[in-house]
Amino acid sequence: MAAVVNQDECTACGNCADVCPEGAITIDDVAKVDADKCTECGTCVDECSTGAISLPDE
């Protein structure tokens, strides 16, 4: 499963998209994760200053 963005907490700052090694995140009104590209590396989670991105529990 891909990283999940809490749309209520996302400020669309773009930091997550800047650090994603797979280019799996785009920014519109909020960050959007392309599940086909996401490798669940967690880089975006670490970079998100608002805590809006998480990896799903398996």
C-alpha positions as CSV (number, residue, x, y, z in Angstrom):
1,M,0.0,0.0,0.0
2,A,1.1,3.5,-0.8
3,A,1.7,6.4,1.6
4,V,-1.5,8.1,2.6
5,V,-2.1,11.9,2.7
6,N,-4.5,13.4,5.3
7,Q,-6.1,16.1,3.2
8,D,-7.2,18.1,6.2
9,E,-3.6,18.4,7.4
10,C,-1.7,18.8,4.1
11,T,-0.7,22.4,3.3
12,A,0.6,21.5,-0.3
13,C,4.0,22.8,0.6
14,G,5.6,20.4,-1.9
15,N,8.4,19.2,0.4
16,C,7.3,15.6,0.1
17,A,7.3,15.8,-3.7
18,D,10.8,17.3,-3.7
19,V,12.3,14.4,-1.7
20,C,10.4,11.5,-3.2
21,P,13.0,9.3,-4.9
22,E,10.4,7.7,-7.1
23,G,8.6,10.9,-8.2
24,A,5.4,9.4,-6.8
25,I,4.0,12.6,-5.4
26,T,2.3,15.5,-7.2
27,I,0.9,18.6,-5.6
28,D,-2.5,20.1,-6.5
29,D,-4.6,21.5,-3.7
30,V,-3.0,18.8,-1.6
31,A,-0.3,16.2,-2.1
32,K,-1.3,13.1,-4.1
33,V,0.5,9.8,-4.1
34,D,0.7,7.6,-7.1
35,A,0.3,4.2,-5.6
36,D,1.9,2.5,-8.7
37,K,5.1,4.4,-8.1
38,C,5.2,4.6,-4.3
39,T,7.7,2.1,-2.8
40,E,6.8,2.9,0.9
41,C,10.3,4.2,1.6
42,G,9.0,6.7,4.2
43,T,11.0,9.7,2.9
44,C,7.9,11.8,2.5
45,V,6.7,10.9,6.0
46,D,10.0,12.1,7.5
47,E,9.9,15.3,5.4
48,C,6.3,16.3,6.1
49,S,6.3,19.1,8.7
50,T,2.6,18.8,9.4
51,G,2.5,15.1,9.8
52,A,-0.1,14.8,7.0
53,I,1.6,11.7,5.4
54,S,1.7,8.3,6.9
55,L,2.4,4.7,5.8
56,P,-0.5,2.4,6.3
57,D,-0.3,-0.3,9.0
58,E,-0.2,-3.7,7.5
